[in-house]
Amino acid sequence: MASVPDSTERPVGRIIVVRHGSTEWSRSGRHTGRTDVPLDSAGRSAAAGLSGRLAELGIVAAWSSPLCRARESAALAGFAEARLADDLMEWDYGDYEGRTTAEIREERPDWALFRDGCPGGETLVEVEARCTEMIGRVPLDPEAEGAAALFAHGHLLRVLAATYLDLGGAAGAHFVLDTATVGILGFERTTRALRGWNA
């Protein structure tokens, strides 16, 4: 199991974003926001398979969404002691929770999550604000060697990556992130940069 220091004061030069393994809902394309759906067997296996890759990335701090699919993925990947952060919870889909995009577009043919948000749920601006808050909790330094891991959810992490890169949260629509994959947010000299994605 990876050793993760309790202190968050050590500067890091990279943020490693890790999407949780698959669930029954993710496999069927259902929007899974705050419903606490567990990993399925394939999701557990894939999350455990991330441990070798993550061990190579110099992770010195880790956070996780409190939802069980993210927490279990963190534990299976070797980071059972990851700190919980509500800001890493998935987009609140409100009235669209549990529904597929195809079902939603039967009522709203032009609906797009990253533009329209969800009735009864969060707007893009609200999700982007949470991502900004989370990024602010990571002590970043372009000269630092270590990394911080964030175990969370597909749409949330796409907004977080776009926010980190100063592109605006809506650009997250272009950052596909499959289950049990890793992205690396770092620097090119002092400029924030995408160092790897959906790997």
C-alpha positions as CSV (number, residue, x, y, z in Angstrom):
1,M,0.0,0.0,0.0
2,A,1.2,3.5,-0.9
3,S,2.4,5.7,2.0
4,V,0.6,9.0,1.9
5,P,1.8,11.7,4.4
6,D,-0.8,13.3,6.5
7,S,0.6,16.8,5.8
8,T,-0.7,18.7,2.8
9,E,2.1,21.3,3.1
10,R,4.6,19.6,0.9
11,P,4.6,21.4,-2.6
12,V,3.8,19.2,-5.6
13,G,4.4,19.8,-9.3
14,R,1.6,17.7,-10.6
15,I,-2.0,16.8,-10.0
16,I,-2.9,13.2,-10.9
17,V,-6.6,12.9,-11.6
18,V,-8.0,9.4,-11.3
19,R,-11.5,8.5,-12.4
20,H,-13.1,5.6,-10.4
21,G,-13.7,2.2,-11.9
22,S,-16.9,1.2,-13.7
23,T,-20.3,0.8,-12.0
24,E,-23.6,-0.7,-13.3
25,W,-24.8,2.8,-14.0
26,S,-21.7,4.0,-15.8
27,R,-21.8,1.0,-18.1
28,S,-25.4,1.8,-19.1
29,G,-24.7,5.5,-19.6
30,R,-26.8,6.7,-16.7
31,H,-25.9,10.0,-15.1
32,T,-24.5,9.1,-11.7
33,G,-24.1,12.2,-9.6
34,R,-24.8,11.8,-5.9
35,T,-26.4,8.3,-6.0
36,D,-23.9,6.1,-4.1
37,V,-23.5,3.3,-6.7
38,P,-20.7,0.8,-5.9
39,L,-18.1,-0.4,-8.3
40,D,-19.0,-3.5,-10.3
41,S,-16.6,-6.5,-10.5
42,A,-14.9,-5.1,-13.6
43,G,-14.6,-1.7,-11.9
44,R,-12.9,-3.2,-8.8
45,S,-10.4,-5.2,-11.0
46,A,-9.6,-2.1,-13.1
47,A,-9.1,0.1,-10.0
48,A,-6.7,-2.4,-8.5
49,G,-4.9,-2.5,-11.8
50,L,-4.1,1.2,-11.4
51,S,-1.8,0.6,-8.4
52,G,1.3,-0.1,-10.5
53,R,0.9,3.0,-12.7
54,L,0.2,5.3,-9.7
55,A,3.2,3.9,-7.8
56,E,5.5,5.3,-10.5
57,L,4.1,8.9,-10.3
58,G,5.6,10.1,-7.0
59,I,2.3,10.7,-5.2
60,V,2.9,12.3,-1.8
61,A,-0.7,13.3,-1.0
62,A,-4.2,12.0,-2.0
63,W,-7.8,13.1,-1.8
64,S,-11.0,11.3,-2.7
65,S,-14.6,12.1,-3.3
66,P,-16.6,10.7,-0.4
67,L,-18.8,8.6,-2.7
68,C,-18.1,4.9,-2.4
69,R,-17.1,4.3,-6.0
70,A,-14.3,6.8,-5.7
71,R,-13.2,5.8,-2.2
72,E,-13.1,2.1,-3.1
73,S,-11.1,2.9,-6.2
74,A,-8.6,4.9,-4.1
75,A,-8.3,2.0,-1.7
76,L,-7.9,-0.7,-4.4
77,A,-5.2,1.5,-6.1
78,G,-3.3,1.7,-2.8
79,F,-4.5,4.9,-1.3
80,A,-7.0,3.8,1.4
81,E,-5.9,6.8,3.5
82,A,-6.8,9.4,0.9
83,R,-8.5,12.4,2.6
84,L,-12.1,12.9,1.7
85,A,-13.2,16.1,0.0
86,D,-16.8,17.1,-0.8
87,D,-15.5,19.3,-3.6
88,L,-14.6,16.2,-5.5
89,M,-18.1,14.8,-5.6
90,E,-19.6,14.4,-9.0
91,W,-21.8,17.0,-10.7
92,D,-25.2,17.1,-9.0
93,Y,-27.5,16.1,-11.9
94,G,-30.7,17.0,-10.1
95,D,-33.7,16.0,-12.1
96,Y,-31.5,14.1,-14.6
97,E,-30.0,11.8,-12.0
98,G,-30.1,8.2,-13.2
99,R,-31.1,9.2,-16.8
100,T,-29.1,8.7,-20.0
101,T,-28.4,11.5,-22.4
102,A,-30.6,9.8,-25.0
103,E,-33.5,9.9,-22.5
104,I,-33.0,13.5,-21.6
105,R,-32.8,14.5,-25.3
106,E,-36.2,13.0,-26.0
107,E,-37.5,16.0,-24.0
108,R,-34.7,18.5,-24.8
109,P,-33.1,17.6,-28.1
110,D,-30.4,20.3,-27.9
111,W,-29.4,19.6,-24.2
112,A,-25.7,19.7,-23.5
113,L,-24.5,19.2,-19.9
114,F,-21.5,21.5,-20.1
115,R,-23.6,24.3,-21.5
116,D,-27.0,23.8,-19.8
117,G,-26.3,22.1,-16.5
118,C,-29.2,20.2,-14.8
119,P,-32.6,21.4,-13.5
120,G,-32.7,20.9,-9.8
121,G,-29.0,20.3,-9.8
122,E,-25.8,22.2,-10.4
123,T,-24.8,24.7,-13.0
124,L,-21.5,24.6,-14.7
125,V,-20.5,27.7,-12.8
126,E,-21.2,26.0,-9.5
127,V,-19.1,22.9,-10.5
128,E,-16.3,25.1,-11.7
129,A,-16.3,26.9,-8.4
130,R,-15.9,23.6,-6.5
131,C,-13.0,22.7,-8.8
132,T,-11.3,26.0,-8.3
133,E,-11.6,25.5,-4.5
134,M,-10.1,22.0,-4.8
135,I,-7.2,23.1,-6.9
136,G,-6.5,25.8,-4.4
137,R,-6.1,23.1,-1.7
138,V,-3.1,21.5,-3.5
139,P,0.2,23.3,-2.8
140,L,1.5,23.6,-6.4
141,D,5.0,24.6,-7.3
142,P,6.4,24.1,-10.9
143,E,9.8,23.2,-9.4
144,A,8.5,20.5,-7.1
145,E,8.9,16.8,-7.9
146,G,6.0,15.2,-6.1
147,A,2.3,14.7,-7.1
148,A,-1.1,14.9,-5.5
149,A,-3.7,12.3,-6.5
150,L,-7.4,13.2,-6.8
151,F,-9.8,10.2,-7.0
152,A,-13.2,11.3,-8.3
153,H,-15.7,11.3,-11.2
154,G,-15.7,11.7,-14.9
155,H,-17.6,15.0,-15.4
156,L,-16.1,16.6,-12.3
157,L,-12.6,15.8,-13.3
158,R,-13.1,17.1,-16.8
159,V,-14.2,20.4,-15.5
160,L,-11.3,20.4,-13.0
161,A,-8.8,19.8,-15.8
162,A,-10.2,22.6,-17.9
163,T,-10.3,24.9,-14.9
164,Y,-6.7,24.1,-14.0
165,L,-5.6,24.9,-17.6
166,D,-7.5,28.3,-17.4
167,L,-9.7,27.2,-20.3
168,G,-13.0,27.7,-18.5
169,G,-15.0,24.7,-17.2
170,A,-17.0,24.4,-20.4
171,A,-13.9,23.2,-22.2
172,G,-14.2,20.0,-20.1
173,A,-16.7,18.8,-22.7
174,H,-13.6,18.1,-24.9
175,F,-11.7,16.0,-22.3
176,V,-13.1,12.5,-22.5
177,L,-12.1,10.5,-19.4
178,D,-13.0,6.8,-19.3
179,T,-13.5,4.8,-16.1
180,A,-10.3,3.7,-14.3
181,T,-8.0,6.1,-16.2
182,V,-5.5,8.7,-15.2
183,G,-4.7,12.2,-16.3
184,I,-1.7,14.3,-15.4
185,L,-1.9,18.1,-14.8
186,G,1.4,19.7,-14.5
187,F,3.6,22.5,-15.9
188,E,5.7,23.4,-18.9
189,R,8.2,25.5,-17.1
190,T,5.8,27.8,-15.2
191,T,2.8,27.4,-17.5
192,R,0.1,25.0,-16.4
193,A,0.0,22.2,-18.9
194,L,-1.6,18.8,-19.7
195,R,1.0,16.2,-19.3
196,G,-1.1,13.1,-20.0
197,W,-4.8,12.2,-20.3
198,N,-7.2,9.2,-20.3
199,A,-4.3,6.8,-19.9
